[in-house]
Amino acid sequence: MRVRLITGDGAEDRRAEELPALLRGEEGLVWVDIPACDEEAAHALSEVFGFHPMAVRECVERNRVPKMHAYPDHVFVVLHTPERGERGHVHYVELDQFIGKNYLVTVHGPVNPAVPPEAALRETGAVLRRIRAGRLRPSSSWELSHAIVSAVIRSQEEYVETVTKDVWRLEQRVTGGQVGDPEEFLTELFRARHGLLAVRTMGALGAAIYGRMKALTRISSAGRPLVADAADQLGRVRDMADSEQEYLQGVIEFYRTVLTIKSTLIGQAQNEEVKRLTEASYAQNEELKKISAWAAVFFAPTFVGTVYGMNFDHMPERHWVGGYPFALILMLAASIVAYLLFKRRGWL
């Protein structure tokens, strides 16, 4: 737990033991930054600040959606920033805030072990550097919170920019005909869409809770325009993600059209090839039928001639004057019968 006193001279680091006295005093703005809500930090939130047990529990546990709870003397807010993971996964990096009259408590919620520790402290670290460099002099908790929320929104916008680079690269591959493996390319397209959906959700839900916060009467007159500005910025993130998602959907539809056309052309080519092979096969069958039919026509006389060509001694036809003419007539008749039969069937 890091305790700082924000004054006109910058940020002064203080010990945790000084926190009760700092909260009772009127010297500067107290900023307590908690990298991880461990048992000691949870005790400070409950005993020193007196926060509601439900709010303290939400600092210890992971919140999957932004939210806001209004209490008589402070407002509890949960926001998320995106962090890119492996294979298109989007990590939700949580930042909780207790915004009071003269203090701001920022709690970095539980994060996935795959997320670098410095990623959770990125926005608050950037604001602290601005204060110490003299570029930022917040005089109220709402000003300090607005600076941190603006840093969160910049991270969301940068993530949209990063995904947009991927979308442009994918669009160039489609139009350039350098897609490669279609399955892997579709996976890349849907990873990009997943990233835009994730940051769009963060912006939309954040805009909704800040839009609701504008109606709270407990917010000071100086803090109300800052809340309205944060709501507007979050709405802009939502609109940016929507626009890029619509553009990406156009790329996806274009690629689907290309795949459909290619599939149709390939199918037509395959159909033509099947038709050609079928016709060739049919022609071959017709030729085979003709050859088989002529073979059958000549088979009968050949068979008879073969039998008579054996020259058996006891064949009566050898001593019968009409024997050979009868054999010739039989061969001719067999051939004619076979020819007429195949002719009738269309084989000849």
Contacts in CASP RR format, 6 or more apart in sequence:
PFRMAT RR
TARGET T0000
AUTHOR 0000-0000-0000
METHOD contacts of the structure
MODEL  1
MRVRLITGDGAEDRRAEELPALLRGEEGLVWVDIPACDEEAAHALSEVFG
FHPMAVRECVERNRVPKMHAYPDHVFVVLHTPERGERGHVHYVELDQFIG
KNYLVTVHGPVNPAVPPEAALRETGAVLRRIRAGRLRPSSSWELSHAIVS
AVIRSQEEYVETVTKDVWRLEQRVTGGQVGDPEEFLTELFRARHGLLAVR
TMGALGAAIYGRMKALTRISSAGRPLVADAADQLGRVRDMADSEQEYLQG
VIEFYRTVLTIKSTLIGQAQNEEVKRLTEASYAQNEELKKISAWAAVFFA
PTFVGTVYGMNFDHMPERHWVGGYPFALILMLAASIVAYLLFKRRGWL
1 16 0 8 1.000
1 32 0 8 1.000
1 33 0 8 1.000
1 34 0 8 1.000
1 40 0 8 1.000
1 41 0 8 1.000
1 44 0 8 1.000
2 13 0 8 1.000
2 32 0 8 1.000
2 33 0 8 1.000
2 34 0 8 1.000
2 35 0 8 1.000
3 13 0 8 1.000
3 14 0 8 1.000
3 15 0 8 1.000
3 16 0 8 1.000
3 18 0 8 1.000
3 19 0 8 1.000
3 22 0 8 1.000
3 30 0 8 1.000
3 31 0 8 1.000
3 32 0 8 1.000
4 11 0 8 1.000
4 12 0 8 1.000
4 13 0 8 1.000
4 14 0 8 1.000
4 30 0 8 1.000
4 31 0 8 1.000
4 32 0 8 1.000
4 33 0 8 1.000
4 128 0 8 1.000
5 11 0 8 1.000
5 12 0 8 1.000
5 14 0 8 1.000
5 22 0 8 1.000
5 27 0 8 1.000
5 28 0 8 1.000
5 29 0 8 1.000
5 30 0 8 1.000
5 31 0 8 1.000
6 12 0 8 1.000
6 28 0 8 1.000
6 29 0 8 1.000
6 30 0 8 1.000
6 31 0 8 1.000
6 131 0 8 1.000
6 138 0 8 1.000
6 144 0 8 1.000
7 27 0 8 1.000
7 28 0 8 1.000
7 29 0 8 1.000
8 28 0 8 1.000
8 137 0 8 1.000
8 139 0 8 1.000
10 131 0 8 1.000
10 132 0 8 1.000
10 134 0 8 1.000
10 137 0 8 1.000
11 31 0 8 1.000
11 128 0 8 1.000
11 131 0 8 1.000
11 132 0 8 1.000
14 22 0 8 1.000
16 44 0 8 1.000
19 30 0 8 1.000
19 32 0 8 1.000
19 44 0 8 1.000
19 48 0 8 1.000
20 48 0 8 1.000
22 30 0 8 1.000
23 30 0 8 1.000
23 48 0 8 1.000
23 49 0 8 1.000
23 102 0 8 1.000
23 103 0 8 1.000
25 102 0 8 1.000
26 102 0 8 1.000
28 102 0 8 1.000
29 102 0 8 1.000
29 103 0 8 1.000
29 104 0 8 1.000
29 138 0 8 1.000
29 139 0 8 1.000
29 140 0 8 1.000
29 141 0 8 1.000
29 144 0 8 1.000
30 102 0 8 1.000
30 103 0 8 1.000
30 104 0 8 1.000
31 103 0 8 1.000
31 104 0 8 1.000
31 105 0 8 1.000
31 106 0 8 1.000
31 144 0 8 1.000
32 44 0 8 1.000
32 103 0 8 1.000
32 104 0 8 1.000
32 105 0 8 1.000
32 106 0 8 1.000
33 105 0 8 1.000
33 106 0 8 1.000
33 124 0 8 1.000
33 128 0 8 1.000
34 41 0 8 1.000
34 59 0 8 1.000
34 105 0 8 1.000
34 106 0 8 1.000
34 107 0 8 1.000
34 108 0 8 1.000
35 108 0 8 1.000
35 117 0 8 1.000
35 120 0 8 1.000
35 121 0 8 1.000
36 108 0 8 1.000
36 109 0 8 1.000
36 110 0 8 1.000
37 45 0 8 1.000
37 56 0 8 1.000
37 59 0 8 1.000
37 60 0 8 1.000
37 107 0 8 1.000
37 108 0 8 1.000
37 109 0 8 1.000
37 110 0 8 1.000
41 59 0 8 1.000
41 107 0 8 1.000
42 56 0 8 1.000
42 59 0 8 1.000
42 60 0 8 1.000
45 51 0 8 1.000
45 55 0 8 1.000
45 56 0 8 1.000
45 59 0 8 1.000
45 98 0 8 1.000
45 105 0 8 1.000
45 107 0 8 1.000
46 53 0 8 1.000
46 56 0 8 1.000
49 98 0 8 1.000
49 103 0 8 1.000
49 105 0 8 1.000
51 71 0 8 1.000
51 74 0 8 1.000
51 76 0 8 1.000
51 98 0 8 1.000
52 69 0 8 1.000
52 71 0 8 1.000
52 76 0 8 1.000
54 69 0 8 1.000
55 69 0 8 1.000
55 71 0 8 1.000
55 76 0 8 1.000
55 98 0 8 1.000
58 67 0 8 1.000
58 76 0 8 1.000
58 78 0 8 1.000
58 96 0 8 1.000
59 96 0 8 1.000
59 107 0 8 1.000
59 109 0 8 1.000
60 110 0 8 1.000
61 110 0 8 1.000
62 94 0 8 1.000
62 109 0 8 1.000
62 110 0 8 1.000
63 78 0 8 1.000
63 94 0 8 1.000
63 96 0 8 1.000
63 109 0 8 1.000
64 92 0 8 1.000
65 78 0 8 1.000
65 205 0 8 1.000
66 77 0 8 1.000
66 78 0 8 1.000
66 79 0 8 1.000
66 80 0 8 1.000
66 202 0 8 1.000
66 205 0 8 1.000
66 206 0 8 1.000
66 208 0 8 1.000
66 209 0 8 1.000
67 77 0 8 1.000
67 78 0 8 1.000
67 209 0 8 1.000
68 75 0 8 1.000
68 76 0 8 1.000
68 77 0 8 1.000
68 78 0 8 1.000
68 209 0 8 1.000
68 210 0 8 1.000
68 212 0 8 1.000
68 213 0 8 1.000
69 75 0 8 1.000
69 76 0 8 1.000
70 76 0 8 1.000
70 213 0 8 1.000
70 216 0 8 1.000
70 218 0 8 1.000
72 218 0 8 1.000
73 100 0 8 1.000
73 101 0 8 1.000
73 218 0 8 1.000
74 98 0 8 1.000
74 99 0 8 1.000
74 100 0 8 1.000
74 101 0 8 1.000
75 97 0 8 1.000
75 98 0 8 1.000
75 99 0 8 1.000
75 100 0 8 1.000
75 213 0 8 1.000
75 216 0 8 1.000
75 218 0 8 1.000
75 219 0 8 1.000
76 96 0 8 1.000
76 97 0 8 1.000
76 98 0 8 1.000
76 99 0 8 1.000
77 96 0 8 1.000
77 97 0 8 1.000
77 99 0 8 1.000
77 145 0 8 1.000
77 209 0 8 1.000
77 213 0 8 1.000
78 94 0 8 1.000
78 95 0 8 1.000
78 96 0 8 1.000
78 97 0 8 1.000
79 94 0 8 1.000
79 95 0 8 1.000
79 97 0 8 1.000
79 149 0 8 1.000
79 152 0 8 1.000
79 202 0 8 1.000
79 206 0 8 1.000
80 92 0 8 1.000
80 93 0 8 1.000
80 94 0 8 1.000
80 95 0 8 1.000
80 202 0 8 1.000
81 92 0 8 1.000
81 93 0 8 1.000
81 95 0 8 1.000
81 122 0 8 1.000
81 123 0 8 1.000
81 152 0 8 1.000
81 155 0 8 1.000
81 156 0 8 1.000
81 159 0 8 1.000
81 202 0 8 1.000
82 90 0 8 1.000
82 91 0 8 1.000
82 92 0 8 1.000
82 93 0 8 1.000
82 155 0 8 1.000
82 156 0 8 1.000
82 159 0 8 1.000
82 195 0 8 1.000
82 198 0 8 1.000
82 199 0 8 1.000
82 202 0 8 1.000
83 90 0 8 1.000
83 91 0 8 1.000
83 92 0 8 1.000
83 93 0 8 1.000
83 115 0 8 1.000
83 119 0 8 1.000
84 90 0 8 1.000
84 91 0 8 1.000
84 159 0 8 1.000
84 162 0 8 1.000
85 91 0 8 1.000
85 114 0 8 1.000
86 114 0 8 1.000
87 191 0 8 1.000
88 191 0 8 1.000
88 194 0 8 1.000
88 195 0 8 1.000
90 194 0 8 1.000
90 195 0 8 1.000
90 198 0 8 1.000
90 199 0 8 1.000
91 111 0 8 1.000
91 112 0 8 1.000
91 114 0 8 1.000
91 115 0 8 1.000
91 119 0 8 1.000
92 198 0 8 1.000
92 202 0 8 1.000
93 108 0 8 1.000
93 111 0 8 1.000
93 115 0 8 1.000
93 119 0 8 1.000
93 120 0 8 1.000
94 108 0 8 1.000
94 109 0 8 1.000
94 110 0 8 1.000
94 111 0 8 1.000
94 120 0 8 1.000
95 106 0 8 1.000
95 107 0 8 1.000
95 108 0 8 1.000
95 109 0 8 1.000
95 120 0 8 1.000
95 123 0 8 1.000
95 124 0 8 1.000
95 148 0 8 1.000
95 152 0 8 1.000
96 106 0 8 1.000
96 107 0 8 1.000
96 108 0 8 1.000
96 109 0 8 1.000
97 104 0 8 1.000
97 105 0 8 1.000
97 106 0 8 1.000
97 107 0 8 1.000
97 145 0 8 1.000
97 148 0 8 1.000
98 104 0 8 1.000
98 105 0 8 1.000
98 107 0 8 1.000
99 141 0 8 1.000
99 142 0 8 1.000
99 145 0 8 1.000
100 141 0 8 1.000
101 141 0 8 1.000
102 141 0 8 1.000
103 141 0 8 1.000
104 141 0 8 1.000
104 144 0 8 1.000
104 145 0 8 1.000
104 148 0 8 1.000
106 124 0 8 1.000
106 148 0 8 1.000
108 120 0 8 1.000
108 121 0 8 1.000
108 124 0 8 1.000
109 120 0 8 1.000
111 119 0 8 1.000
111 120 0 8 1.000
122 151 0 8 1.000
122 155 0 8 1.000
123 148 0 8 1.000
123 151 0 8 1.000
123 152 0 8 1.000
123 155 0 8 1.000
124 148 0 8 1.000
124 151 0 8 1.000
126 151 0 8 1.000
127 136 0 8 1.000
127 144 0 8 1.000
127 147 0 8 1.000
127 148 0 8 1.000
127 151 0 8 1.000
130 136 0 8 1.000
130 147 0 8 1.000
131 137 0 8 1.000
131 138 0 8 1.000
136 147 0 8 1.000
138 144 0 8 1.000
138 147 0 8 1.000
140 220 0 8 1.000
140 222 0 8 1.000
140 223 0 8 1.000
142 219 0 8 1.000
142 220 0 8 1.000
142 222 0 8 1.000
142 223 0 8 1.000
142 226 0 8 1.000
142 227 0 8 1.000
143 222 0 8 1.000
143 223 0 8 1.000
143 226 0 8 1.000
145 226 0 8 1.000
146 223 0 8 1.000
146 226 0 8 1.000
146 227 0 8 1.000
146 229 0 8 1.000
146 230 0 8 1.000
149 230 0 8 1.000
149 233 0 8 1.000
150 230 0 8 1.000
150 233 0 8 1.000
153 230 0 8 1.000
153 233 0 8 1.000
153 234 0 8 1.000
153 237 0 8 1.000
156 199 0 8 1.000
156 202 0 8 1.000
156 203 0 8 1.000
156 237 0 8 1.000
157 237 0 8 1.000
157 240 0 8 1.000
159 195 0 8 1.000
159 199 0 8 1.000
160 196 0 8 1.000
160 199 0 8 1.000
160 237 0 8 1.000
160 240 0 8 1.000
160 241 0 8 1.000
160 244 0 8 1.000
163 192 0 8 1.000
163 195 0 8 1.000
163 196 0 8 1.000
163 199 0 8 1.000
163 244 0 8 1.000
164 244 0 8 1.000
166 188 0 8 1.000
166 191 0 8 1.000
166 192 0 8 1.000
167 192 0 8 1.000
167 244 0 8 1.000
167 247 0 8 1.000
167 248 0 8 1.000
167 251 0 8 1.000
170 185 0 8 1.000
170 188 0 8 1.000
170 189 0 8 1.000
170 192 0 8 1.000
170 248 0 8 1.000
170 251 0 8 1.000
171 251 0 8 1.000
173 179 0 8 1.000
173 180 0 8 1.000
173 185 0 8 1.000
174 251 0 8 1.000
174 254 0 8 1.000
174 255 0 8 1.000
174 258 0 8 1.000
175 254 0 8 1.000
179 185 0 8 1.000
179 255 0 8 1.000
182 259 0 8 1.000
185 255 0 8 1.000
186 255 0 8 1.000
189 248 0 8 1.000
189 251 0 8 1.000
189 252 0 8 1.000
189 255 0 8 1.000
192 248 0 8 1.000
193 245 0 8 1.000
193 248 0 8 1.000
193 249 0 8 1.000
193 252 0 8 1.000
196 241 0 8 1.000
196 244 0 8 1.000
196 245 0 8 1.000
196 248 0 8 1.000
197 241 0 8 1.000
197 245 0 8 1.000
199 237 0 8 1.000
199 241 0 8 1.000
200 237 0 8 1.000
200 238 0 8 1.000
200 241 0 8 1.000
200 242 0 8 1.000
200 245 0 8 1.000
202 237 0 8 1.000
203 234 0 8 1.000
203 235 0 8 1.000
203 237 0 8 1.000
203 238 0 8 1.000
203 241 0 8 1.000
204 234 0 8 1.000
204 235 0 8 1.000
204 238 0 8 1.000
206 231 0 8 1.000
206 234 0 8 1.000
206 235 0 8 1.000
207 231 0 8 1.000
207 232 0 8 1.000
207 234 0 8 1.000
207 235 0 8 1.000
207 237 0 8 1.000
207 238 0 8 1.000
210 227 0 8 1.000
210 228 0 8 1.000
210 230 0 8 1.000
210 231 0 8 1.000
210 234 0 8 1.000
211 227 0 8 1.000
211 228 0 8 1.000
211 231 0 8 1.000
213 219 0 8 1.000
213 227 0 8 1.000
213 231 0 8 1.000
214 224 0 8 1.000
214 227 0 8 1.000
214 228 0 8 1.000
214 231 0 8 1.000
219 227 0 8 1.000
289 347 0 8 1.000
290 347 0 8 1.000
290 348 0 8 1.000
292 347 0 8 1.000
293 338 0 8 1.000
293 342 0 8 1.000
293 347 0 8 1.000
293 348 0 8 1.000
294 348 0 8 1.000
296 338 0 8 1.000
296 342 0 8 1.000
297 335 0 8 1.000
297 338 0 8 1.000
297 339 0 8 1.000
297 342 0 8 1.000
298 335 0 8 1.000
299 338 0 8 1.000
300 331 0 8 1.000
300 334 0 8 1.000
300 335 0 8 1.000
300 337 0 8 1.000
300 338 0 8 1.000
301 331 0 8 1.000
301 332 0 8 1.000
301 334 0 8 1.000
301 335 0 8 1.000
304 327 0 8 1.000
304 330 0 8 1.000
304 331 0 8 1.000
304 334 0 8 1.000
305 327 0 8 1.000
305 331 0 8 1.000
308 315 0 8 1.000
308 317 0 8 1.000
308 324 0 8 1.000
308 327 0 8 1.000
311 318 0 8 1.000
312 318 0 8 1.000
317 323 0 8 1.000
317 324 0 8 1.000
317 326 0 8 1.000
317 327 0 8 1.000
339 348 0 8 1.000
342 348 0 8 1.000
END
